[in-house]
Amino acid sequence: MLHPHRYFDPDPATRAIAAALYARVADLPLVCPHGHVDPRLLADNQPFPDPAALLVIPDHYITRMLYSQGVGLERLGIPTRDGTPVESDPKRIWQLFAEHFHLFRATPSGAWLRHELEGVFGVTEPLSGATAPAIYDHLEACLRQPEFLPRSLYERFRIEVLCTTDAAGDPLESHRAMREEGWGNVRPTFRPDLAVTLSHPGWRAEIDRIGAASGESMSTYRSYIHALEHRRAFFKHMGATATDHAVAVPYTERLDETEAARLYERALAGRVPQHDSDRFGAHMLMEMARMSVDDGLTMQLHPGSFRNHNTQLFERFGPDRGCDIPLATEYTRNLHALLNAYGNAPGFTLVLFTLDETVYSRELAPLAGHYPAVVLGPPWWFHDSIEGMLRFRHAATETAGFYNTAGFNDDTRAFPSIPARHDVARRVDATFLAQLVTRHILDEADAHDVIVDLSAKLVKQVYRLS
C-alpha cells in the first residue's frame, strides 16, 4: 500500500531530488521533544490490550471524524462520565471503524494509519468492512508477541529521546522508575496550565498537590511562586528540558506583586471572576518566561484552541474527545510585554505554535526573524499534515529562514503513530527543498545539509537535547 515516492512532487526532476534528500534522513533516529504518550506505557511495558484500544479508542483524530458522520462515541467504546454502558467488544469497535475507514481518504490520519498498519504490523491489504476481521486477528496475534511490547517498539522505532507532557504537581513516578532502572531516554515536560488557571475547578486541588510536593504552604502568592520554582527544579532534575503552556489567547501582562497577590488570595477564597483569572494567567506567562531565563528550560506556547466547543459532548464524555476548534489568534500585541522583557535575554528560548495559519507570514515569521528568543514550532494539530507543512514552509521561510524553526515534533498520544508522523514530515521537507533546488533558489548540496538539520539537529538545539 505504501508507495516509495509518496508525498513527493510529481515532477520527475523534483521527485528525484526529493527522493535523494529523503534517503539521507529516512533512517535517522527519532527525536520527540513534545508529545502526550503516557509514560506509564513504557514504565510498565505491558502488552497493548487489543487493536481497538490501541488504534481507535484513544485517538481523537479518528473519533472526531467518525462522530462527524453520525457514529456515536459510545459505539466506539468511549467511556461516559455518568457511567452509561458503552460498546465493550473490541471486535465490534474495530469492525465499525473499518467500515468507515474510507472517511480518512486524503487526510493525515489516513496517511498515518496506513503507515502504522503496514510499517509496524505488516498489513498489506486495504482496511475495509470486508477485511476487518482478518486484519483484527492479525493485529491481535502481533500484540501477543514480545516484539510488540511498548519498549520493543520504542527500540524498533529508533527513538533517541521521547518527551512526555506532565502536570506541575505530577510526582513523575513512571519517570523515576525508568531512570532507576536505567532504561530508555524518556523525559518529562513541565505543564503548569492547571496550576495557573485560577478559574479552573481543579485549580485548588492542583496547588495543594504542588504544595505537598514542594513543602510550601501555598497560603500566599510568594509561597505559590516558590513552589512552582521548586517543581521546575524537580522536573529538570528528572530530565526535563522544556515547559509547555496552552492558552486560548497568548496575552501577556506584568502585574505588580500586590495585585498578583490580591488575585491569588481571592482565588483561595473561591471568588475569582473570569476576567481576573485571565489577567493572572497573562501575568503567569511572564513569570514562566522569567523562570525559563533563570533555569534554562525551553518555553513552549500553544495558543488558539477553543477547548470542548461541543458542550453536550464534553458534559457526557469529558475533554480530549475531538471537539476542540481553532481560533483566530494575535501574537504581535499579545506577546509585546513578554518579548520586551525577555525576548532579548541570552539563553531564553520561546517556541511559538499556532492553529491560525494566517499569522505565519504576517506575525510569527517576523517575530522569529527578529527576536533571538523566538523559534517557530512546526505545524500543529489541525495543520500537522502534508499540505499544512508545505504551507508553513512557503509562508515562513522567506522571513524566518530554516534556522529560526524548531524542526519537528509529533505531538501524539498514539504511540504507534510516531514513526509515521516523522516520516511524513521528512518527506514533506524533502519535497519543499527539492522544489527550491529545481527552481535554482537553493543549491542541492545545501539542501542535503538543511534536510539533516530539519530532521535532527534543530530540534536538539532548540530543546537542549544534545
Buried (B, 14 or more C-beta within 10 A) or exposed (E): EEEEBBBBBEEEEBBBBBBBBBEBBBEBEBBBBBBBBBBBBBBEBEEBEBBBBBBBBBBBBBBBBBBEEEBEBBBBBBBBEEEEEBBEEBBBBBBBBBBBBEBBEEBBBBBBBBBBBBBBBEBEEBBEBEBBEEBBEBBBEBBEEEEBBBBEBBEEBEBBBBBBBBBBBBEBEBBBBBBEEEBBBBBBBBBBBBBBBBBBEEBBEBBEBBBEBBEBEBEBBEBBBBBBBBBBBBBBEBBBBBBBBBBBBBBBBBBEEEBBBBBBBBBBEEEBEEEBBBBBBBBBBBBBBBBBBEBBBBBBBBBBBEEBBBEEBBEBBEEBBBBBEBBEBBBEEBBBBBBEBBBEBEEBBBBBBBBBBEBBBBBBBBBBBBBBBBBBBBBBBBBBBBEBBBBBBEBBBEBBBBEBBBBBBBBBBBBBBBBBBBBBBBBBBBBBBBBBBBEEEBEBEEBBBBBBBBBBBBBBBBBBBE
